[in-house]
Amino acid sequence: MSYIALLTTGGTIASSRDENGISRPGPGALGLDVASEVKVRHLMSKDSSTFDFSDMGRIADAVAEALVDEACQGVVVLHGTDTMEESALLVDLFHDDPRPVVFTGAQRTSDHDAPDGPVNVAAATELVLDDTNRGRGVLVVFGGRALPARGLSKWHTTDLDAFISSAEPRVVVPRVDLTGVRVDIVALYPGADAVAIEAFVAAGTDGIILEATGSGNTNAQIVDAVKNCGVPVVVTTRVPVGPIEPTYGGGGGGADLVDAGAVFSPLLRAGQARVMLAVQIASGRS
């Protein structure tokens, strides 16, 4: 008998509020009416803001394990919204099976007067059952929309339509172990200096993501730090929407960062760019 594998990891969809109104992940209690053709596996019960590469790797492994069974039509992953974009990208990078994998979750807790989790889960399971979604890679269903994982970012802290996607083209790569790989994100701002970059290098970072201003710009101090840091540097932007490209010079522009050895991420924002760089480092790619 065919079925959908549903993996739970915690997050708001599995959370309830205490007497002080503070949301806390529960022991997998989702408040959902799960159909008989859905097999549930509880992976963990954590706030996704606490996830590291090990947690995301567990999800990728569980998805691959579920798809070993030919009776499995696809996988739905329930995940917190804070780092859904990172986990969804990591799974998508390794997902070479045509069966759909769909991430979803909730902005409202399970005990909310109008929870959005049940609607999102129903939409995710319907998407898995729709044959037109085969071969599309990992998708994220939220607030009535289905978006590709590649290029995904959370754009709103509370809106039920929580995500946008730049729809970065898919590339599937061999599975790698990210244990021990360290990639750090440096947020740039007016007057930023080299302290953060130098500190991460001293801590043993393997690579750095620069969350730059505008289309990928900064100042001369940062450019000089990139030139001398000795690790791969990828440039993205703090701006939610639009291309990221080295179009400015003047000593601290994107073109200067490229001259200093940095590489631009044309569409991925910082969270997903970090995952992508970690995978490339772990796989020995340039």
C-alpha positions in Angstrom: 0.0 0.0 0.0 1.4 3.4 -1.0 1.8 6.1 1.6 3.4 9.5 2.3 6.2 9.7 4.8 5.8 12.6 7.3 8.9 13.6 9.3 8.5 15.9 12.3 11.4 18.0 13.7 9.6 20.3 16.1 9.1 24.0 15.4 6.1 26.3 15.9 3.7 23.7 14.3 4.5 21.3 17.2 4.6 24.0 19.8 2.1 25.3 22.3 2.1 28.4 24.6 2.7 28.3 28.3 0.9 30.5 30.9 3.2 33.4 30.0 2.4 33.1 26.3 5.9 31.7 25.5 5.9 29.1 22.7 7.8 25.9 23.4 8.2 22.8 21.2 6.2 19.8 22.3 6.9 16.1 22.1 5.6 15.8 18.5 2.0 16.6 19.3 1.0 18.5 16.2 -2.8 18.8 16.6 -3.2 17.3 13.2 -5.8 14.8 11.8 -3.2 12.6 10.0 -4.7 10.3 7.4 -4.1 6.6 7.5 -2.0 6.8 4.3 0.5 9.0 6.1 3.3 7.3 8.1 4.7 9.6 10.8 8.3 9.5 12.0 9.3 11.8 14.9 12.9 12.8 14.3 13.3 15.4 17.0 11.4 18.1 18.9 13.5 21.3 18.6 13.3 24.9 17.8 14.9 25.2 14.3 16.9 28.2 15.5 19.0 25.8 17.5 19.8 23.5 14.5 23.3 22.9 13.3 24.7 21.0 10.3 24.3 17.7 12.3 20.5 18.3 12.7 20.1 19.2 9.1 22.1 16.1 8.1 19.7 14.0 10.1 16.8 15.3 8.1 18.6 14.7 4.8 19.4 11.1 5.9 15.8 10.5 7.1 14.4 11.7 3.7 16.8 9.4 1.8 15.8 6.5 4.1 12.1 7.1 3.6 12.5 7.0 -0.2 14.3 3.7 -0.2 10.8 2.2 0.1 9.1 2.1 -3.3 5.7 2.3 -1.7 6.6 5.8 -0.4 5.0 8.4 -2.7 7.0 11.3 -1.3 8.0 13.0 1.9 6.6 15.8 3.9 8.9 17.5 6.5 7.5 19.5 9.3 10.1 22.1 10.3 10.4 25.4 12.1 10.4 28.5 9.9 13.5 30.1 11.3 15.9 27.8 9.5 13.7 26.0 7.0 15.5 27.7 4.1 18.8 26.1 5.1 17.5 22.6 5.8 15.3 22.6 2.6 18.3 23.6 0.5 20.6 20.9 2.0 18.1 18.2 1.3 17.5 19.6 -2.2 21.2 19.5 -3.0 21.3 15.7 -2.3 17.8 14.8 -3.6 18.1 12.9 -6.9 14.8 11.1 -6.7 11.8 12.3 -8.8 9.4 11.8 -5.9 8.4 15.1 -4.2 9.9 16.2 -0.9 7.9 19.0 0.7 8.8 21.2 3.7 6.1 23.0 5.6 5.4 24.3 9.1 3.5 27.0 10.8 3.6 30.6 11.9 1.1 30.0 14.7 1.3 27.4 17.5 -0.9 24.3 17.6 -3.1 25.8 20.4 -3.8 29.0 18.5 -7.4 29.9 17.9 -6.7 29.7 14.1 -3.6 27.6 13.6 -2.2 27.6 10.1 -0.3 24.2 10.5 -3.2 21.9 9.5 -3.9 23.8 6.3 -0.2 23.8 5.4 0.2 20.1 6.0 -2.9 19.3 4.0 -1.5 21.4 1.1 1.8 19.6 1.4 0.3 16.1 1.2 -1.8 17.1 -1.8 1.3 18.4 -3.5 3.1 15.1 -3.0 0.1 13.2 -4.5 0.1 15.4 -7.6 2.2 13.7 -10.3 3.0 17.0 -11.9 5.3 17.7 -9.0 7.6 14.8 -9.7 11.1 15.8 -10.6 10.8 19.3 -9.2 13.1 18.7 -6.3 12.4 20.0 -2.8 9.5 22.4 -2.5 8.2 24.5 0.4 4.4 24.9 0.9 3.3 27.8 3.0 0.4 30.2 3.1 -1.2 28.8 0.0 1.9 28.8 -2.2 4.4 26.2 -3.3 8.0 27.5 -3.8 11.2 25.9 -4.8 13.7 25.4 -2.0 16.6 26.7 -4.1 16.7 30.5 -3.5 14.2 30.4 -0.6 14.2 33.0 2.2 11.9 33.9 5.0 10.6 37.4 4.4 8.2 38.0 7.2 8.3 37.1 10.9 4.5 36.6 11.4 2.7 36.7 8.0 1.2 33.3 7.1 2.7 33.7 3.6 6.1 33.7 5.2 8.5 32.9 2.3 9.8 34.2 -1.0 12.1 32.4 -3.5 14.4 33.6 -6.1 14.1 30.2 -7.8 17.8 29.5 -8.2 18.3 26.7 -10.8 18.7 23.2 -9.3 22.0 21.3 -9.3 22.2 17.9 -7.5 25.5 17.0 -5.9 26.9 13.9 -4.2 26.1 13.5 -0.6 28.8 14.8 1.7 29.3 14.9 5.5 29.4 18.4 6.9 30.7 17.3 10.3 33.6 19.7 11.2 32.9 22.2 8.5 32.7 25.7 9.8 31.3 28.6 7.6 30.5 31.9 9.2 28.3 34.9 8.2 29.6 38.4 8.6 26.9 41.1 8.5 28.1 44.3 7.0 26.9 47.8 7.8 28.2 51.4 7.5 31.6 51.7 9.1 32.1 47.9 9.4 35.8 46.9 10.0 37.8 43.7 9.7 37.3 42.6 13.3 34.6 40.0 12.6 36.5 38.5 9.6 39.8 38.3 11.6 38.0 36.7 14.6 36.4 34.0 12.5 39.7 33.3 10.7 41.4 33.0 14.1 38.6 30.6 15.3 39.4 28.3 12.4 36.6 29.1 9.9 36.7 27.3 6.6 34.8 30.0 4.7 33.0 33.3 5.1 29.7 34.6 3.8 29.5 38.4 3.6 26.0 39.8 4.0 26.8 43.0 2.2 24.7 46.1 1.5 22.9 46.9 -1.8 23.8 44.6 -4.7 26.9 43.4 -2.8 28.9 46.4 -1.6 31.0 47.4 1.5 34.1 49.5 2.2 37.9 49.4 1.6 38.7 47.8 5.0 36.5 44.8 4.3 37.9 44.4 0.8 41.4 44.4 2.3 40.4 41.8 4.9 38.9 39.6 2.2 42.1 39.8 0.2 44.2 38.7 3.2 41.9 36.2 5.0 43.0 33.1 3.2 39.6 31.3 3.1 36.8 31.3 0.5 34.5 34.3 0.7 31.1 34.5 -0.8 29.2 37.7 -1.2 25.4 38.0 -0.7 23.2 40.9 0.4 21.0 42.0 3.3 18.4 43.1 0.7 15.6 40.5 0.5 14.8 40.7 -3.2 16.8 41.3 -6.4 20.1 40.2 -8.1 23.4 40.2 -6.3 26.1 41.4 -8.7 29.5 43.2 -8.6 28.5 46.4 -10.4 30.3 49.0 -8.2 33.9 49.9 -7.8 35.4 52.8 -5.9 37.5 50.8 -3.4 34.6 49.1 -1.5 32.2 48.0 -4.2 31.3 44.5 -5.4 33.9 44.7 -8.2 36.6 45.4 -5.7 35.5 42.4 -3.6 35.8 40.2 -6.7 39.3 41.6 -7.4 40.1 40.7 -3.8 39.1 37.1 -4.4 35.5 36.9 -3.3 32.8 35.1 -5.3 29.3 36.4 -5.7 26.1 34.4 -5.0 23.8 35.8 -7.6 20.5 34.8 -5.9 21.0 32.9 -2.6 20.8 35.0 0.6 23.2 34.4 3.5 21.6 31.4 5.1 21.4 29.3 1.9 24.8 30.6 0.6 26.3 29.3 3.9 24.9 25.9 3.3 26.0 25.9 -0.4 29.6 27.0 0.5 29.8 24.3 3.3 28.8 21.6 0.9 31.4 22.8 -1.7 34.1 22.9 0.9 33.2 19.4 2.2 33.3 18.0 -1.3 36.7 19.5 -2.1 35.3 21.8 -4.8 37.1 25.0 -5.7 
